[in-house]
């Protein structure tokens, strides 16, 4: 009996088939035989594949569906790549899943990496079918592509091979990932980003290097990848979970996390799949054209991007069709979708998508929700407080006043902040806990960055939100980079508002001691945060509740997580190599902590944002909207996600880091720095939680006070009065005397 009935899929693009199918079927079979894939033995006897297995799985059909327009030779090469990747996946699990020989598995993957050569490098002689296949494919593919594409494709291939170890580790420990971890890791191990790279080859249209790493292009790749993986998990559940004992499957992850039956979990996975497909469409139709226009893309660049988007759409529709036909997956009559399929049913799939879009745009701003009863979050760490807190409190008020944070600003009816509101925020208290060991000057700097970031987060909706003047908001954001020069001594413009004044002062005090690499990295963190405020304004203007995955990933930026974490690394920015911070272990450690802190803020700020500000960027609301549940249920799910991310953080800190130290042969100094990073993250999470508990910013009396004061017109500012002068008044920079 099948574990569930396959849900009805949203798929607005028709599947088409490449006329070179039969040619590529014959070619790929001969190629697999030549590489030794059809006589590779299993450890316990028998073969990984034989010719009958390969014919039944029919990767030629898959590639003919997913790449319907490429010519015969290109389809041959693409099909060979997919034969190789599925063979690698099956052989890797057969050789190492049951033996649990993790050192041998790592050695196997490490040796495969030697066949992804660059420049004049030469690869060793292959010792097995996977190595022979990779060597042949690399030599046939890479010379036709640019160095930038080769770097991106190397990273994608590296991830799908190396991160297979994550799956083995979880099987070995009997551990099932939490939903956020699973989606992030599935991108690395699942291979769809790798498929997106091959779309560029098949379409004959490489992404222009200057656009390839922008947010719109990254979202296209991520949404494509998530949709491919979620669909695959639905079709492969029976084989992977019930027959092979694997635990890396979204249906299983949702079953365990939500405690629901398999059928309900499958429906939830399909809802998320639909959401990701629609996020892809929204990005392709809105963000990508804006990116190309703002970047002055040439006609050739525009054609290349359009061909890439079309190629990803073809892959989605073709992949759906192949999964429904391949013997590799659950696709007998009892498990097929119950909804309409076939010619003339596109209206039905559009109706399915329309229901989701209506729900996503059904948010009612300023709905009275009342205070959200708060759960007791799981927090295993004790917060610490700097002995310099009182000094930082006195100092911060003077600095904020000198920057103009308490002054009226054009566009904000009642101003952004006043002094009483700032004192109630008590951002010095937050800084004193997340940097408990800082010297007084360092604590002043941390407090000022928190003050500036929080002011900016309030400034953008206050000045640009009600008017929905997105071009003005973008112009404001674009100017901010001018106040963060990468070279010392370069002049900056005269600040035109408190936001610019504060940033100019902070950059001067922060960037000076940095190395060039650290300065560039820190500026990127600040730019990512400020750009994310534009993303919030765009959603607000459209009344669109974000897609859950897009929200979680962008929330880390709107919260300023990378920026505040970068401040903690200033003293040892060059001690640990960059590639260590790019590993799975460090990425998951950081993002688990970031999500815990972001969700903490969303729990405490729910009433403030939903009822008093008409905001729709809150994880509780996002869960309410996506799952169709009430706020208390969404609150509990948020708390469970926080607990799951904290447990993951603890697991990485106590187990995975030790393994990573050995794998990368880190010296004692680097290990000590990372150990300090872990302690900093503990201080960061516990400090942020304690600050929210003590801060008046989110309490109903304070919210009512601010609403009452907003109804009273502010007093005119004495200096620079008169028509047109408010836009040019520049707050004075602080002198040593003005700093308490």
N, C-alpha and C positions, 0 to 999 in steps of 0.2 A: 504493500500500500504506500502511495506517495505521501511524503510528510506534509504537503500542503498543496492547495490548488494555486497555480500561478496567477498572480494578479493581472489585471488589464494594464497594459503599458501605454504611456504617453509617447507617441512617436510621430511627429508631424511631417517627417521627410520620407518619401517613398524609397524603398530599396531598389537598386538597379544592379545589374550583373555585367561584369567585364566579358566581352566576346572572346577573350583569350583564355578562358577557363581551362579547356581541355589541354591546351598546350602546357599550361603551368602545372596542372595535375601530373602530367607525364614527367615534366622536368623535375619537379620537387621530389617525386618518388625516386627517380634515378639519382638525384643529388643526395638524398638521405642515405641511399644504399652506398654510394661512393664514399660518403663521410663515415660510414660504419655505424649509423644509427639503427639499422634494421637487424643487426646481429650483436648488439651490446647486451651482455648478460645482466640479470638481476643478481644481487648478492646471494639470494636463497635458491637460485635456479630459475630457468626460463629466461625470457628476453624482456627488456624494457618495452620495446615495440617490435612487431613484425610488420610485413607489408600489408597484411589484412587490417591490423590496428590503424596504420597510417591512412589507408583508404577510407576506413569507417569514420575517422575523425575529420577527414576532408578539409585540410587547411587550404587547399587550392580554392575550394568553394568559399571559404571565409575571406580570403584575400580578393577574390573576384567580386564579392559583395562589398567589401570595405574600400576597395580601390577600383571603382567601375570604369574610370576613364584613362588609366595609364596604358602604355603600349605593352606588347608582349614581353620584351626583355625586362622592362621595369617590373612587371607583375611577377616574372620568374624570380627576380631577386627578392622582392618583398615577400613572396611565398616562402622562399628559402629561409629568410629571417624568422618567420613565424614557426616554421618547422623546427628551427634551431631552438627558439625560446621555449616552446612547449616540451621539446625533448630534454632540454636542460632542467626544466622544472620537474619533470617526471623522474629523470635519472637522479637528481639531487635528493628528492624525497625517498626514493627507493634505497639509495646508498646510505643515507644518514638519518632518516626519520626513525627507523626501527632500532638501529644500532646506538643512537644517541652519541655517536662519536663526534663531538663538536670540534675538537682540534683537527681531526681529519677533514671535516667539512670546511673549516676555515682555510686549511691548506689548499683544498680543491678549488675554492673560489679565488684565493690569492693568485694561484697559478693561472687561472683563466684571464685575470687582468693583464697578464704579460702579453696577451695577443691583441690588445687594443693599443697599437703603436701610434706614435706621432713622429713626424719628420723623418729623420734617417734611422730611427730605431728599428731593430729587427726582433722578431718574435722567436721563441724556441721551437723545436720540433714538437708537433702535437703528440700526446700520449693517449688520447681517447677521442671519442666521437665529438664530444662537446667542444674540445679544443680545436679539432680539425675543422669543424663547422664554423667556429668563430673566426679562425684565421682566414679561411677562404672568404667569408662574407666581408670581413673588414677590408681585405685587399680589393674586393670588387666594388665597395661602396664609398669609402672615405675619399679616395682621390678625386671623385666627382663633386665633392662638397667643399665649402669654405672651412677655414680654421675655426671660426666661431661655431658653426654647426657641429664640427667634430668635437669641440669641447663640450657642447651641450649633450650630444649623443653619447659621448664617453661617460658623462656623469649619470645619465639615465640608465645606461647599460650596467655601470658600476652598482647603482642602487638596486636594480632588480636582482643582481647576483648576490651582492654582499648582504643586503637586508633579508635574504632568505634565512640567514642565521637567526634573525629575530623570530621568525616563525618556528624554527627548531627549538630555540630557547623556551618559547611559550609552551610548545608541546611537551618538552622535557619537564617543565615545572607545573604542567597542568593549569596554566594561567590563561585566562581569557581577557583580552584588552578591554578598556573602557571605550565608549563610542568615539570620543574625540581622538584618543590615541590611535584607534583603529583606522579612522579615515586618513589621518596624517601618514601612518605607516603603510597603509595600503597603496598610497601613491608611490612610495619608494620601492616597495617590493612587488607591486602588481603589474608594472610594465606599461601602463597606459601613457605616461609621459614619454616613454620610449616609442610607443606607437605614434604619438603626435609628431615626434621627430621624423619618423619614417613617412608620415603624410607629406612633409616638406619635400622629401626625395621623390615620392610617387607623383606629386603634383608639379614637380619641376619648378617649385616656387619657395625658395628659402625665405624665412622671415628676415627682414632687414635687421642688422645687428643693433642699430640704435633703438629699435622698437621691441626687440625680442624679450627684454627683461622688464618691461613696463607692467604696471598693474593690469591693464586690459588684456594684454597677451598672456600674463600669468593666470588670470582668471579663466580665460578661454581654455588653457591647458589643464587647469585644476578641475574645472567643471566637466570638461570632456573626460578626464581621468576618473573622477568620482562616478560619473554615470556609467562608464564602461565597467568599472569594478563592481558597483552595486548590482548591475544587471548580471554580471558573471556570477556573483555570489548567490543570486536567486536561482539561477539555473544549476549551479554546481553544488548546492547545499547537500543534496542526497549523497553524491559521490564523495565530497570532501569530509562531511561531518559524520554521516552514518556508515559509510563504507571504509574510509581511509583514516578516520580518527583525527582529522585536522581540527584546529579550533580558530583559524583565521578566516572567519566568514561573517559578514555583516548580519545575516539573519540570526546566527547563534549569538553574536554580541548583543543584539537587541533583545533576544529572548532572555538572556541572563540579566542584563541591566534593568530592563523594565519588568521582569518577572511575568512575562505574558506568554500565551500559547504560540506555537510556531506559525500558525496561519496569521495571527495578528502581527507578529514580528515581520513576516514577509510583506504584509501590507504597509507597515511603517517604512521598511526599506524601499519599497516601490514609491511611496510618497516622497521620500528624500531623493530618489532618482528623478522623479518628475521635477522637483524643486531645482535640482542641479541643472537639468536640461533647460529649464526656463531661465535660470540665471545665465546660462550660456547665451541664450537668445537675446536677453536684455543687454548683455555686455556687447555682443556682436553688433546690435542695432543702434546702441546709444554711445557707449564708451569708445569703441574702436573708431567710428567715424570722427569723433571729436579729437581723439589722439592723432589721427592722420592729418586732420586739418591744422591742428595746433603745431604739429611737427613739420608742416610744409612737405608732406610726403610727395615724392615724384609719382608720375603715372605708373611707372614700373613697380614702385614700392606698393602703391595701392592695389595693383593687380595681383602682386604676390600675396599680400595679406588676404585679399578676397578669395584667392585660390586656396589658401590655407584654411580659412573658415569653411569654405565649401567642402574641402577634403575631410575636415573633422565631422561635418554633418553626414557626409557619405559613410564615414566609419560607423557612426552611431546607428544609422538605419540598417546598414549592411551587417553590423555585428549582431543586432537584434534578430535579423533573419537567419543568420548562421547558427546562433545559439538555439533557435527553435528547431533546427534541422539536424544538428550534429549529434552523433551517438555518444559524444563525450559527456553530455549533460542530460538533466531530467526534462524530458520533452515528450513523454508518451501522452496519450489522449486524456488520461485522468488528471494530468497536471497542467494542461494547457489553459491559457486565459479563457474566461467565460464570455468576455466581451466580443464585440464585432471585429472581424479581421477580413483582409482581402480587399479586392477592388471596390472602390466607392465608399469605403468606411472612414476616410480621412476626417469627415465631419464629426464622427464619434470621438476620435482621438483629440480633435481640437476642443470639443466640448469638455473632455476630461481636463485638459489644460486650462480651459477658461474657468472652471470651478476653482482650481488652485489659485489662479491669478485674482479672482474676485475675493477670495479669502485673504490673500496677501495685501489687498488694497482696501480692506474693510475696517481699518483702524479708525476709531472715533477719538479725536483729540480732546484732551481736558475732561475725560470722563471721571466723575468722582469715584475714587476707589477706596479712599480712607487709608489709614496706616496699615502696612502689611505686617501681620504678626511674624516675628522673625524666629527661625529655628536657631538652635545652638550649633554653630558650625564646628566641624571636627578640626581642632587645632592642637597638634601635639607639641608645639614649641611655645616657649614662654617669651614674651616680649621684653626687651631691655630699653632703657631710656638714657640718653646722653646727660651727663651732669651739666652741660652747657645750655640746657633747654631755655631757662629764663632769659639768658643773654640773647639767644636766637629769637625769642619772642619779641623782645624790645627792639632788636635790630630790624626785624622783618617789617614791622609797621613803618619805620622810617624809610626803608628802601622802597616799599610799595607806594608810599606817598610821593616820594621823589620821582618815581617812574610815571606818575600820573594815573595810577590805578583807581583812585577815588574821584577822579574828575569826570564831568559829563563828556560823552563822546557823540559825534554825529551819528544818527541812526538808532541810537539806544535811548528810548524815551525817558527812562529814569536813571540812565547811567548803567554801568556794568556792576560796579561795586561801590560801597561806601566803607568808611573806616570801621564802623561797628560790624558790618558783615564780614570784613576781612579778619578782624580779631576773633570773631566766632568760628571762622574756618580753622584757625589754629594750625596752620600748615607747618609751623615750626615744631609742633608736637609730633606730627607725622614724620618729618625729617629726622627728628631726634631719636626715633625708634628704628627707622630703616637704615640710619647711619649712626648707630649708637656709639661707635668708637671714634667718630670724627673729631678732629681738632676744631676749635671755635670758628676759624676762617672757613674750613671745609663745610661745617654745619651751616654757616651763613649762606654759602654758595648753594648747597643742596636745598635749603629752605627757599631761596630765591628762584631756583629752577622750578620747584613745585608750585610756587606762587605764580610764576609766569605761565606755566603750562595750564594751571587751573583757570587763570584769568583768560587765557586764549580760548580755552574750551567754552567759557561763558560768553566771551566777546563775540565769537562768530555767530551763534544763534541770536544774540541780542541785537547785533548790528545788521545782519543780513537775513536772519530767519524769517521774520514776519513779512519782509518785502520780497523774499525769494529772489533776491538779486544775486544770482549765482555768478555772473560775469564779474561783478564787483568783488565778491568773495574770492574768486580765483585771482584777480589782480592783487588783492591784499596779500594773499598767500604767496604769490610769485615774488613779491617785493621782499618777503622775509629772508629769502636766501641771500639777498644782497648784504645782509647784516651778519653773515657768517662766512667771511672770506677764508679761502683755504691757505692763502699765502699771507704771512705776517706783513703788516705795514700797508696793505692795500686799503685805500680809502673806502668808506661806506657812506651812503647817502645820509642826509639829515633826517632823523626820525620824524614821521608825520603823525604818529599816534602813540599811545602808551605801550601798545604791543611791540612796536618797533623799537621804542626807547629801551624797554626792558631787555629785549633780545640783544641789542647792540652792547649794552653794559655787561650782560652775562657772557656773551661770546668773548669779549675782550678779557674777562677775568678767567675764563675756562680754557680757551683754545691755546693761549700763549705757551704753556708748558708742554703741550701735546706734541707727539711726533706727527709727521704728515699723515701716516696711515691712520693713526688714532683720531686725528682731527677730521679726516674724511669720513670715517666710520660714524663718529658722533654727529656730524652734520647730517648724514643720511638718516640717523635715528630721529633727529628733530624734524627733518623734512617729511619723513613718513608720518609722524604724528600730526603735523599741521595739515598735510594733504588729506588725512583721514577725516578731518573736520569738514572738508568739502564733500566727501562721500556721505557724511551724515546729512548735510544740508540738501544734497540732491535727493536722498531718500525722503526727507521731510517734505520737500516740495512736491514729490509725487505721491505722498501718503502711502509709501510702500514699506511694509514690515520686512526686514531683511530675511533672506534665506538663512537657515540656521548655521550652516558651515561658513558662509561668507561673514555672518555676524561675528562668530567666535574669532575668526582670523583677523577681521578688521578691528574688533574690540581691543585686541592687544595693542594696536597702534593708537586708537583714540584715547586709550588710558595712558599712553606715554610709557609703556612698559620698557621698551628697548632704551628709551632715553634715560629713564631713572636708573635702569640697570647699568647702562654705560658709565654713569657717574661713579658707580662703585668700583669700576675697573680702571679708572684713570691712573691709579698708582702702579698698576702692574700690567698695562695694556700690551706690552711686548714680550712678556715672559712666556706665555702659552701660545703656540703657533695657531694661526687662524683656522687651519684645517681641523684642529681638535674641537673648536667651537662649532664647526659644521657637521660633526658626527651626529649620528642618531641619538646617542646617549645624551650629549650636551643639549641638543635641540629639544628633546623630550623633557629633560630636566627643567630647562628654562620655560618652555611653553606650559608645562604642568603648573609651575608656580605662577606664571602670568594669568592663566585661566582662573586659578583659585582667587587671586587678588581682584581680577575684573568682575567675577561673579559676586564676590563680597560686596563690591561697590553697587552692583545692580540690585542686590537684595535690599540694601539699606536705602537706595535712592529711588525705589519703585514709585512710591507716592509722589515724591518731588517731580519725577520725570513725567509720569503718566497724567497725573491730575493737575499739577501746577504749571508744567511747561509744555504739555501736549507732545512730549517726546515719544518716539517709537523705537529707540535704540536701548533696549533693556532685555537681558536674556530671559527674564520671567515672562515678559510680553511675547518675545519671539517663540518661546515654548508654548505659551497659551495659543498663539495663532497657528503654529504648525501642527500641534497635536489636537487642537480643539478642546482644550481642558480649561478648568477655572484657574484663577490666580493662585489658590492655595495648593492645588496639585502641581502647578508649574513651579511654585516656590519649592516644594518638596523635591521635585526632580532636579532643580538647580542645586539644592543642598547635596543631593546624592552625587551629582556631577563633581561638586567641590570635593566631596569625600573621596571619590574615585581618583581624581587628579592628585589629591594629597597622598593617597596610598601609593600611587604610581611614583610620585616624587620620592617617597620614603624608600621604595623598592630600588629605584635607580641609585639613590645616595648610598644605600647600604650594600648593594650587590653589583649593579652594572658598572659603577665607576671603577671598582677594583679591577674588573676584567679589562676595561678600556685602558687603564694605566699600563697593564702588562702588554696588551696588544700593540700599543703605540710606544712602548718602552720609554715612558716619560721619566725625566729626572726628578729628583726630590723637590727641587724648587718649583717645577711646574705642578707637581702633585699638591704641594702646599698651597699654591695659588688657587687651584681648583677646589681644594678643601675649604679655603676661605670663601670662594664663590658660593659654595653650598651653604655655609653659615650666613653669608649675606642674604641669600634667598630666604632662609628661615627667618631672619630678622625682618626682611621685607614683607613677607606674608603675615607674620604675627603682628608687626607694627601697623600695617594697613588695617587689619581687623580691629585692633585696639583703638586706632584713631577713629574709625567709623563708629565704634561704640561710644566714644566720648564727644564727638563733634556735634555741634548743634545744626549743622548745615541741612541735615535730613529729617529733623524733627518737625512735627506738625505746627507747634507754636511759632517756630522760626519761619516756616513757609507762609503761615498766615500773616505774620508781621511784614514780611517782604511784599506780599500781595497787597496789603493795606497801604504800604508806603509807595508802591508803584502807581497807585491811583492818584497820588498827590504830585502835581508837577514839581520838578526839582527847582531849587533856587538858581537863578542865573549865576554863572561863574564870573567873579569880578573882573579879572584881567582879560584883555583881548576881546572886549565886547564889541558887538557890531556885526553887520551883515557880512557873511563869508569868512569871518575870522576864526570860527570854531574849528574849521577844517585844517587850518594851518598852525594852530597853537601847538607848540612842542613843549612837553614837560622838560624841565631842566634835568640834566644828568646829576646824580648825587655827587656831592663833594665829600671829602673825608669828614668835614664838620657835620654834614647832614646825616651821616650814618651813625646811629646810636652805638 
